Structures are given as structure tokens and as C-alpha cells.
Amino acid sequence: MNNDLIISLLKKNNYRDKKITDIWYIRHEYIKKIEKLFWVSDLIKVLIWQRRSWKSYIMKQLIHKLLKSKKVPRENILYLNMELDDFLFIKNKDTLSEIFNIYKKNIAKKWKIYLFIDEIQNIDWWEKYINSLRTDDNIDIEIIISWSNSKLLSWELATYIAWRYFPITIYPFSYKEYLWIKNQKKSKESFVNYISTWWIPELYRLPNTEFQKEYIQSLRNTIILKDIAQRYNIKDIDTFEKVFLFFIWNIWNLSSLNSIHKKMKSEWINISVATLSNYTRYLQEIFIFHWVPRYDLKWKKILEWEKKYYLNDLSFLNYSFSNYDSNIGKKLENYVYSYLIQKWYNVYIWNLWDKEIDFVAERDDDKIYIQVAYLLYDESVIHREYWNLKNIRNTFPKYVITMDDLQHPTDSFWIIHKQARNLDL
């Protein structure tokens, strides 16, 4: 391919003389986080996400923000979407190097370059060139990449670019984002609707529940048949799907693999513990579930064999079963977990003298303790939820998070009652 044609393709698929279209709802928290990294780190920025969490839109939105600031020349932003037909000829690192050199010589100005590559796994040996580019002292460059979870998993990054990257996990829409998109205000009704429907961005563009259910079914089939079964050569698809649905319906309970295996066996799901362990790991790797370990306060250690599992997105629960409006208390707990990880907390389940504390969340030097209860409907429930927190003898903040509208009096003034819809931790 000659240089003139390459230059033409780069200009056609970048933002030289036209506005960026179809960026929809701008996810400001992610844009701000990545922008901060531009100034403090020369590491490769890697977008990690559950399928259909719009990482491509995050890239477009970031480019839009850079252009809007007018601090970056249009010519110094290069966006390569490796799913476009125009770029299918970029097969390996040598072609990528050739393309970039033509771009740098003929288009880019003498300024910092921002290189975005979407679906980078389609380029053989991409990591060799990207590593070389990052360490080249003759060029000032920021590198932002993403890939498909069906081809490359987040834990495999270390084998490609070692410690030279900073992962940025893109999560489904938060309650705050949901309110903006649906043009609603904070209320108990809007919050219940949020945790009882969907968080995946793509669903907001579908016109009704019927289309949304069909989309979730299609997404589920893609995850089971393509992302996992094909990658790991799973032959017994039926059993794997049963495990998938079992976890969706039975998450949130503190369990070991052995106890999960026993329960599955009682429901006539024939599977070995080893296979169950593998299936569980596969579902975590593509961000269907997150597992949260139990931390034993008495023995000061993490108990790896006991964990809780939370869904990355409640759509799979809400649209995989007919009675999707049940389990509101468990969905509330899932919401609080999702809120914490989107605020960049590390989260554990704590055990204090055989009493469970729903979450302890740590971020930098910060630590908070949380109990989650759907409703504090009588004195025994109030006592149970507050007692565990009262026995933690330190000055870190402690919260009871509920759906209640009323504040419940307590003799422990340092324990704060929060309505779930008003979380601002």
C-alpha cells in the first residue's frame, strides 16, 4: 500500500476536519481519571471492561475532550480502530510501525502525540512495538489501548507489557448516570427501577423491554458460546450454562467452592469441584462476576476459601428470570459493592467474632465499614446491623445503608445511617 493511500485512510478515519459524532453520554469520571494519568504517568493506559460497557465510546469521548480543550492539535491525535475495514491491512507490528512512521512524518505536528488503538489484539506482536514506542526518548507520546475480552484477558497483560501499563476498568452505568439518561430525579422509585432493570449502556438505546430481554439473551449466548466455550474448548455447553445461571441466581452468599458444589449436586447439576473452579474463574475473567474475599479480623488474614460473588451488571439477573423484581435486598447489597469499586475502593467481607460485616472498603489511607439492610423494620434488625459496627474500636467511618426514609436513633453517634440512593462516600 502506497504512502498517499495510507495518509488518506488516516485522515478519513480521524478527526481532522469534522466533528466527532455519536459520543452520546459522556462518562466524566473516567475521562477525568485518564486525563490525570496523562500528566503523572508515562505508562500505557489500558481500558478494561465487561463486554458492551462502551470502552470504544470512552476513547471517542476522551478524544472529544482533548480537542475541545484546544490544547492538543487535531493532527496529533491518531485513532486506529482495528475493527474497521480500512485498517484490516495492519496485520502485525511491522505494519503498525510503518503506519505510525508515515503518520508522524506527514500528518503530526511537533507536539505530544496521543495514540489510541481499539481492538489491539488484532495486530500480531503489537506489544513489541508498543513497548518500543513507549520507551523511545525521541518522541513524546501517550498510548491508550483496548482489546476484546474474548481474545485477551486482563491478567494476561503482564505477559505482554509487564509493569508498563495502568489498567482503567470501565464499569456499567451508575445510579447517577442512570438518572441523567432517564431524565429522572433521586427518589425511592427511581432507585428501585435502577437496581431492578439494567446497567449495560447498550440497553438504553433499545425501545422496550422485549428488545432488552432479547439483547441480554443474545449477549449471554455470545459470552457462553464465544468468549468462554470457544476460548477454553468447553464441550459440555449445557452444564456450563447451568453453572452460569446458578451463579446469577445464588450469588451474594458467603460460600466456598465445596459448599457451592454440594448445593449444585442437590439440584442435579453434575460437575466436579475442579471443573466448577475453572468455570467460576472464566466468568470472573470476563467481568461477569467479581469475587470478594473474607477477611478475618481476629486472625488478621484473608480466608481465600470463603468468598462472596457479586454481578458486574444486574441485567443478567433482572432479565434471565421471570420474577426479576425479587431479591431487592440482595440487589441493594450488589449495588453498594458496585458503588464502592466504581469509587476505586478495595473491598473485603469482614468477620468479627463470627459476626459478618458486609463490607470494609479501603482506598489509600482511607477505610470505611458498611452494613447493608433493605429495611430496619424492628428493634432486633436495628440491633443486629448496628451491633457489629459498634464493636469495631477505631475512628474510621461506619455506615448502615438502607432503603429506609427515616433516620433511626442510636446511642452510637459515630455510626451514620445512609439512604442507598443518597450515597456519597
Disulfide bonds with the S-S distance in Angstrom:
none
